[in-house]
Amino acid sequence: MAIGLGFLFWLIYDLARSRLIEFSTAGIILGVGLLLVALANFFFRYYGYKSKARIIGVLLIAFMIIISIFGIGLSDDLTAAIQRLSWHERVYTEKMNLYTYEQAPIRDLSKVNGELSVGVLNTVNQKMNEYTLEQLNQRGLKTKVHEYGSIQQMMRALKGQTLQVVLLEPYQIELAKEYPDLVTIDRELTKVESFEKETSLMDKPAEKDIENERYTVLITSSTAPLNQPNYRTYQCLVVSVDPVSQKILLISLPRNIYIPVTCSDEFACAPGQYEKLSLLSYHSQEVLRQSVESYLGIKLDYTIRVDLDTLSNALDRLGKTKVNNPNYYVTGNTVFNEGEIELNSVTADLYIRDFNDFSEVDQQFENNHLNLLKALLPFNWISSLAEMNPILDIIKESIQTDFSYNDLCEIINTFILYPNKWDILEMTPIRTNGFENSPQLTGFTYVNYANEDSINRIRQVLQLFNNGEEFSVDQSDIQAALDAQAQAEAEAQAQAEAAAQAEAEAYSLQ
């Protein structure tokens, strides 16, 4: 019996050390264990002279030892899995690619005779340009640098053989692909080589008592593998959590709005330049985080990056996932009805992949990503510790975070093992659309900005939430003012057109 009690107390100690159980659960485990010991003692003491009684007592103790060993093993496995998922020093990679014209490609830089004529953009990332040119010079290559104000100008020089190679970031390639009428860059370039600059941030994320303190998380999703440092962001959520009042403020930032770039000196980016939110992560996830932090005027305590492709492909291992789909939606031959729908890995892939930056369908795409994230990230489909270990393996494959081990344990307790009922309040900036000249492309491009009144309202709400003050997420007054302005402009245009037509008719009668 002493051995059985030893295993029981070791199990409770191991679970407590892993921070995965509360005192109430520990009490239940202890109570059940002591009950088994008491029953075994009862059989030994009062019926010990009977062989069947001794066998029952031994089996009870053996059962308790086996359960304790299983629990200790499960606890150790969970501890190891959470430690692998939790924060470790992040190395952020920024990339610059060297391209040549596909009609006359340079196959080997070492065979270039004389100077290598290199085209660079003088409107953007000077630090990364300088770093790449320095790498070329260290190889003994003499470079003659030509600066251009746009990709279009640089491409003309490359085709005219004024240049041999050009330097472009992945961001600029993706930007040019979105405007094929202006630049057919992806069909005219051959990549010669890639240059990477690694930046390691030594500072750990904020250490907060997330059981009692408010904290804010940046959640981004993409379909790129977690080991791919430069990627396109498909969903950007700012989530503020108040564990005391059990409120969550969820800000969904549209991925195609333009915001100013902000980055610390360690990173090679172009501060102050406006770039599309979805493409900021082509610099690095940290540049995206710093830019959103500055844009909203808040401190982002933690980040979560989700590879939604890997996570949705794992749905068959998790079982079908129920998603609340507020709008009837069709993609290809697949219909997603309004209301609660069930997704497996195949249908989830269809659900999150249909997008178009330049149509209203893109809003549907963003909503689909958000709906799937809402269904998966609470992990409320996990019902016990026994299910946690395989689930954590899936999470490790598809989620990267800078939460500490203790923070992750607290989140698992709060949102999975002992879930509370949370009041979730949502806001999304109202967008302003238009066409503006792009200095990088030299041409008018379709641009989305957040309406200034709307984004200021969101900034104010975030501050009030984090200060524990009362607030409202309603933006109907802003939308009503915009609708009234649009109606007034439409009426003015109609009157101007009517006046012009009347003038034309009067002139024709003369």
PyMOL commands that set and color helices and strands:
alter all, ss='L'
color gray80, all
select helices_A, chain A and resi 2-17+23-47+51-85+109-111+126-138+151-159+170-177+185-187+277-282+285-296+308-313+315-318+345-353+361-376+385-398+405-417+452-466+476-509
alter helices_A, ss='H'
color red, helices_A
select strands_A, chain A and resi 91-101+116-121+143-148+165-168+189-200+215-222+235-242+247-253+258-260+274-276+302-307+321-325+329-331+334-336+339-343+399-401+423-427+431-438+443-450
alter strands_A, ss='S'
color yellow, strands_A
deselect
rebuild
show_as cartoon
